[in-house]
């Protein structure tokens, strides 16, 4: 059964919903944050250094169930419900946490940081410690009979058609999984949140979603490329985020993110490699490539940097590649470079480049290179001689394959994580999956240092005779090590 709660879905009252104080305490224990933006600090006893508590969350040493353990030569005491509050008063526990002092006013082990907590944060943490490790201690979105996932989609506004198509796909795939049988007695439930095609609403909806405490993980949401606030928010929460539909994965992604799609930069590098390898053999001169880019878009800066580095890996001189900004006025030097160029690599939005081309009609005779999903198929049809790259065999149809694969990936992780389901166990289980394949992509595997699954894409050309995009190769990955020519 699929549960869809749209718009003001959080007004609904669920029999399994947990009160705000308990959710706050759980977040502080497991993530070192209360999700409100209020910073919790951890001071190291030995050095006096102060760090965000997200770097020293309680769970890092005390574990998901608060059981006793050993870390090097340091003995870690049990702090779960039967062990801690049964023997200590609430005030004495808070004094240990915030001041590092026991009941006899003696300093405890310097291995434990001292935390700055507001009164409300302290009470919330105590509330959670009172159930830590017990049968009541369930992660957000988990009940005895259900696991709740959420997805953030543009169901209204200018992107509504895309969002509704993805909503339908996710609903169908989750219904299929539930028909096949329960996972440790639990069915999958999907909460669909409408962010109204607005980047600002996306962040606001994320905050409401987290504070509601109903979702175990995020599935394949539609994420605007440059929404850094969205990534920052979810990285801090350590909520599992599976296959966000973006070509702009963060360079140093948190271990709670699992990106399926290749970045714009990796697609561009693979396309550059392909062009260099398949230039006509008769050409013995060095290639000359001009990259036309829009410096106002953050994404394009990553792509242009990646292209410059790829030229070095190809062991070609720096003069092989030149860059022209759409924001700059062309001088005689730039005009000459365009005239001498063998190919033009476009890294910008289609409308901006159309204006540029209208002012430079001679460019129509050049070889065009570009990212098909950035510029769109209509733009690609303007050239008689072009190469394009995309992870999809047909533009945008493959997004639905990725969304359904995200469901299957999550299910595989749930099965490995076991009946006593925790987000921490789930994240670890996802990295233990040996190999995973999306319908139109090569198989990939995640690990502690690898959070982007696919690299590269399919190369295609626009065939003016058949009026179709024709695939010219199997999946191609970018060169990662320098070669000698």
C-alpha positions in Angstrom: 0.0 0.0 0.0 1.3 3.4 -0.9 0.7 6.4 1.3 1.0 9.7 -0.4 0.9 12.8 1.7 1.2 16.0 -0.3 1.5 19.7 0.6 0.4 20.2 4.2 0.9 16.5 4.9 2.5 17.1 8.2 -0.8 18.2 9.7 -1.9 14.5 9.6 -1.6 12.7 12.9 -0.1 9.2 12.8 -0.6 6.7 15.6 3.1 5.9 15.4 4.4 9.5 15.4 6.8 10.5 18.1 6.8 13.7 20.1 9.1 16.5 19.3 11.2 16.3 22.4 12.1 12.6 21.8 13.0 13.4 18.2 15.2 16.2 19.3 17.0 14.0 21.8 17.5 11.2 19.2 18.9 13.7 16.7 21.4 15.1 19.3 22.6 11.6 20.3 23.0 10.2 16.8 23.9 13.3 14.8 25.2 16.0 17.2 22.5 18.4 16.0 19.0 19.3 16.9 18.1 20.1 13.2 17.0 23.6 14.1 20.2 25.3 13.0 21.2 25.9 16.7 24.9 24.9 17.0 25.9 22.4 19.6 29.6 22.6 20.6 31.9 19.9 21.8 35.0 20.9 23.8 37.9 18.4 24.0 39.1 18.0 27.6 42.7 17.5 26.8 43.3 20.4 24.4 40.4 22.8 25.0 39.7 22.8 21.3 36.0 23.4 20.4 34.3 21.7 17.4 30.7 21.3 16.2 29.1 18.4 18.0 28.3 16.8 14.6 32.0 15.7 14.6 31.7 14.2 18.0 28.2 12.8 18.2 27.5 10.5 21.1 26.8 7.6 18.8 30.4 7.6 17.6 31.7 6.2 20.8 28.7 4.8 22.6 27.1 3.1 19.6 23.5 3.0 18.4 22.3 1.1 21.5 24.5 2.7 24.2 26.1 -0.5 25.3 29.5 -0.8 27.0 32.5 -1.2 24.8 36.3 -0.7 24.4 38.1 1.8 22.2 41.8 1.4 22.4 42.7 1.6 26.1 39.5 3.5 26.9 36.6 1.6 28.5 33.3 3.1 27.4 30.5 2.7 30.0 27.0 1.6 29.1 24.6 4.5 28.9 21.5 2.8 27.7 18.2 2.9 29.6 18.7 0.0 32.1 22.2 1.1 33.0 22.3 4.9 33.1 19.2 6.6 34.6 18.5 3.7 36.9 21.7 4.6 38.8 22.0 8.3 38.3 19.8 11.4 38.7 19.0 13.5 35.6 21.0 16.4 37.0 24.1 14.3 37.6 23.9 12.8 34.0 23.7 16.3 32.6 26.7 17.4 34.7 28.7 14.6 33.2 27.7 15.6 29.7 28.2 19.3 30.0 31.0 19.7 32.6 32.7 16.3 32.6 32.1 15.9 36.4 30.7 12.9 38.3 28.7 12.8 41.5 31.8 13.3 43.6 32.7 16.4 41.5 35.7 14.5 40.0 36.6 14.8 36.4 35.7 11.9 34.2 37.9 10.5 31.4 39.3 13.3 29.3 38.4 11.1 26.2 34.9 12.4 26.5 34.2 15.9 25.1 32.1 18.4 27.1 29.0 19.6 25.3 27.2 22.9 25.4 23.5 22.2 25.6 20.5 24.5 26.1 18.0 23.6 28.8 15.7 22.2 26.1 18.4 20.3 24.4 19.6 18.8 27.7 16.1 17.7 28.6 15.5 16.2 25.2 18.7 14.2 25.3 17.8 12.9 28.8 14.4 11.9 27.4 16.0 9.9 24.6 18.6 8.3 26.9 15.6 7.0 29.0 14.7 4.7 26.1 18.1 4.2 24.4 18.6 0.6 23.4 15.1 -0.5 24.4 12.2 -1.8 22.3 10.8 1.8 22.2 14.0 3.1 20.6 13.1 3.2 16.9 14.7 5.4 14.3 12.5 8.0 12.5 10.1 6.5 10.0 10.4 2.9 11.5 7.6 1.0 13.1 7.0 -2.7 13.7 5.0 -2.9 10.5 6.3 0.0 8.2 9.4 1.8 6.9 8.7 5.3 5.8 10.7 6.8 2.9 10.2 10.3 1.6 10.9 12.0 -1.7 10.9 15.8 -2.6 9.4 16.5 -6.0 8.0 19.5 -7.9 4.4 18.5 -8.1 3.2 22.0 -8.9 4.8 24.9 -10.7 6.9 24.9 -13.9 8.5 21.5 -13.3 5.2 19.8 -12.3 5.1 17.4 -15.3 8.5 16.0 -14.5 7.7 15.7 -10.8 4.4 14.0 -11.4 6.0 11.5 -13.8 8.6 10.6 -11.1 5.9 10.4 -8.4 4.0 7.8 -10.6 7.2 5.8 -11.2 8.1 5.7 -7.5 4.6 4.7 -6.5 4.6 1.9 -9.1 8.0 0.5 -8.0 7.1 0.6 -4.2 3.8 -1.1 -4.9 5.7 -3.8 -6.7 8.1 -4.3 -3.8 5.2 -4.6 -1.3 3.4 -7.1 -3.5 6.5 -9.3 -3.4 6.3 -9.6 0.4 7.2 -7.7 3.6 10.8 -7.0 4.7 11.2 -8.3 8.2 7.5 -7.8 8.6 7.5 -4.3 7.3 6.0 -2.7 4.2 7.4 0.3 2.4 5.5 3.6 2.7 6.4 6.6 0.6 5.7 10.2 1.7 5.7 12.6 -1.4 6.5 16.2 -0.6 5.8 19.0 -3.1 8.4 21.7 -3.1 6.4 23.7 -5.7 9.3 24.0 -8.2 11.0 26.5 -5.9 14.6 26.0 -4.6 13.7 28.1 -1.5 10.7 25.8 -0.8 12.9 22.7 -1.2 15.0 23.7 1.8 11.9 24.7 3.8 10.2 21.4 3.0 13.4 19.6 4.0 13.3 21.2 7.4 9.7 20.4 8.0 10.2 16.8 6.9 13.1 16.3 9.3 11.3 17.9 12.3 8.2 15.7 11.7 10.4 12.6 12.3 8.5 10.4 9.9 11.1 9.5 7.3 13.8 6.9 7.5 15.5 8.0 4.3 15.1 10.1 1.2 14.6 8.5 -2.2 15.4 9.9 -5.6 14.2 13.4 -5.2 14.4 16.0 -8.0 17.2 18.4 -6.8 18.1 21.7 -8.5 21.8 21.6 -9.5 23.1 24.6 -7.5 21.1 24.2 -4.3 24.0 24.0 -1.9 21.7 24.8 1.1 19.8 21.5 0.4 23.0 19.4 0.4 24.4 21.2 3.5 21.2 20.6 5.4 20.9 16.9 4.7 24.6 16.2 5.2 24.4 17.6 8.7 21.5 15.4 9.5 23.1 12.2 8.3 19.8 11.0 6.9 20.4 8.5 4.1 19.8 10.2 0.7 19.6 7.7 -2.1 20.0 8.6 -5.8 19.0 12.3 -5.8 18.3 13.2 -9.4 21.2 15.6 -10.0 24.3 15.8 -12.2 26.1 17.9 -9.6 27.1 15.6 -6.8 29.1 17.4 -4.1 32.8 17.0 -4.5 33.3 15.6 -1.0 29.9 14.0 -0.4 28.9 12.9 3.1 28.8 9.2 3.7 25.0 9.4 4.0 24.6 10.3 0.2 24.5 7.8 -2.6 24.6 9.4 -6.1 23.7 7.2 -9.0 24.1 9.7 -11.9 27.5 10.9 -13.3 28.5 14.5 -12.7 28.5 17.0 -15.5 32.3 17.1 -15.0 32.8 13.4 -15.5 30.5 13.4 -18.5 32.5 16.3 -20.1 35.8 14.5 -19.5 34.5 11.3 -21.1 33.2 13.2 -24.1 36.5 15.0 -24.5 38.4 11.7 -24.4 36.1 10.2 -27.1 36.6 13.2 -29.4 40.4 13.1 -29.1 40.4 9.3 -29.7 38.1 9.4 -32.8 39.3 12.5 -34.6 39.9 11.6 -38.3 43.2 9.7 -38.6 44.4 11.9 -41.4 44.7 14.8 -39.0 48.3 14.9 -37.7 48.1 18.4 -36.2 47.4 19.0 -32.5 43.7 19.4 -31.8 42.3 22.8 -30.9 39.3 23.0 -28.7 37.4 26.1 -27.6 35.2 25.9 -24.5 32.3 28.4 -24.5 30.9 28.7 -20.9 28.7 30.8 -18.7 30.8 31.9 -15.7 27.6 33.0 -13.9 26.6 29.4 -13.3 28.6 27.6 -10.6 28.2 24.2 -12.2 30.1 25.3 -15.4 33.1 26.3 -13.3 33.5 22.6 -12.2 33.2 21.4 -15.8 35.7 23.9 -17.3 38.2 23.0 -14.6 37.7 19.2 -15.2 38.2 19.7 -19.0 41.5 21.6 -18.4 42.7 18.7 -16.1 41.7 16.1 -18.6 43.8 17.8 -21.3 46.8 17.3 -18.9 45.9 13.7 -18.4 45.9 13.3 -22.2 49.4 14.7 -22.1 48.5 17.5 -24.5 49.9 21.1 -24.3 47.8 23.6 -22.4 47.3 25.5 -25.7 45.1 22.7 -26.9 42.2 24.2 -25.0 41.0 27.8 -24.6 38.0 29.2 -22.7 35.6 32.0 -23.8 33.1 33.3 -21.3 29.7 34.3 -22.6 29.8 37.3 -20.3 33.0 38.7 -22.0 33.1 40.9 -25.1 35.0 39.1 -27.8 38.2 40.8 -29.0 40.2 40.1 -32.1 42.2 37.4 -30.3 39.1 35.5 -29.3 37.6 35.8 -32.8 40.8 34.3 -34.3 40.7 31.5 -31.8 37.1 30.7 -32.8 38.1 30.7 -36.5 41.0 28.4 -35.9 39.2 26.0 -33.6 38.5 22.5 -34.7 35.6 22.0 -32.2 33.5 24.0 -29.8 32.5 22.6 -26.4 29.4 24.3 -25.1 29.0 24.5 -21.3 26.0 26.7 -20.6 22.2 26.9 -20.9 20.7 26.6 -24.3 19.2 30.1 -24.6 22.5 31.9 -23.7 24.4 29.9 -26.3 21.8 30.4 -29.0 22.4 34.2 -28.7 26.1 33.6 -28.9 25.8 31.5 -32.1 23.6 34.0 -33.7 26.5 36.5 -33.5 29.0 34.0 -34.7 27.4 32.3 -37.8 30.7 30.6 -38.8 30.4 28.3 -35.8 27.8 26.3 -37.6 30.6 24.6 -39.6 32.5 23.5 -36.5 32.2 20.3 -34.6 30.0 20.8 -31.5 30.5 19.0 -28.3 28.1 19.2 -25.4 26.2 17.8 -22.4 22.8 16.7 -23.8 20.9 17.0 -20.5 22.3 20.5 -19.9 21.5 21.9 -23.3 18.5 19.9 -24.2 17.7 17.9 -27.4 16.2 20.9 -29.3 19.5 22.7 -29.1 21.5 19.7 -30.2 19.4 19.5 -33.4 20.8 22.9 -34.6 24.1 21.4 -35.6 24.9 19.2 -38.6 28.2 17.9 -37.0 28.1 17.3 -33.3 28.8 14.8 -30.5 26.7 14.7 -27.3 26.9 12.8 -24.1 24.2 11.6 -21.7 23.8 8.8 -19.1 20.4 8.1 -20.7 19.8 6.3 -24.0 16.8 8.6 -24.5 16.9 12.1 -23.0 15.1 12.2 -19.6 13.3 8.9 -20.0 16.1 7.2 -18.0 15.4 9.3 -14.9 12.5 7.0 -14.2 14.8 4.0 -14.4 17.0 5.7 -11.8 14.1 6.4 -9.5 13.0 2.7 -9.7 16.5 1.6 -9.1 16.7 3.7 -6.0 13.8 1.8 -4.6 15.5 -1.6 -5.4 18.8 -0.3 -3.9 17.0 0.7 -0.7 15.3 -2.7 -0.5 18.6 -4.5 -0.9 20.0 -2.4 2.0 17.0 -3.1 4.2 17.5 -6.8 3.8 21.2 -6.6 4.8 20.6 -4.2 7.7 18.3 -6.7 9.5 15.2 -6.6 11.6 16.5 -4.2 14.2 16.6 -1.4 11.7 18.8 1.6 12.3 19.9 4.4 9.9 23.6 3.7 10.8 23.2 -0.1 10.1 21.3 0.8 6.8 24.1 3.1 5.6 26.7 0.4 6.3 24.6 -2.2 4.6 24.4 0.0 1.4 28.2 0.1 1.1 28.3 -3.7 1.5 26.3 -4.4 -1.6 28.7 -6.0 -4.0 27.5 -4.6 -7.2 24.4 -2.6 -8.3 23.2 -1.8 -11.8 20.7 0.8 -13.1 19.0 -0.4 -16.3 21.0 1.7 -18.7 24.3 2.0 -16.8 27.2 -0.2 -15.9 27.2 -1.8 -12.5 28.8 0.2 -9.7 29.6 -0.2 -6.0 29.8 2.3 -3.2 32.3 2.3 -0.4 33.6 4.6 2.3 35.4 6.8 -0.2 33.2 6.4 -3.2 29.7 8.0 -3.2 29.2 8.6 -6.9 28.2 5.5 -8.7 28.4 6.1 -12.5 31.0 8.0 -14.4 30.8 9.0 -18.1 27.9 8.2 -20.4 26.7 7.3 -23.9 27.9 9.3 -26.9 25.4 10.1 -29.5 25.0 12.2 -32.7 22.0 14.0 -34.1 21.1 12.3 -37.4 19.5 15.0 -39.6 18.4 12.3 -42.1 16.4 10.2 -39.6 15.8 13.1 -37.2 16.9 11.0 -34.3 19.8 10.8 -31.9 22.0 7.9 -32.8 24.1 6.1 -30.2 27.6 5.7 -31.5 29.3 3.7 -28.6 28.7 1.7 -25.5 29.1 3.5 -22.2 32.4 5.3 -22.0 34.2 6.3 -18.8 36.7 9.2 -18.5 40.4 8.6 -18.4 41.7 8.8 -14.8 45.4 8.5 -15.2 47.9 10.4 -17.4 48.8 8.8 -20.7 51.9 9.3 -22.9 51.5 10.3 -26.5 
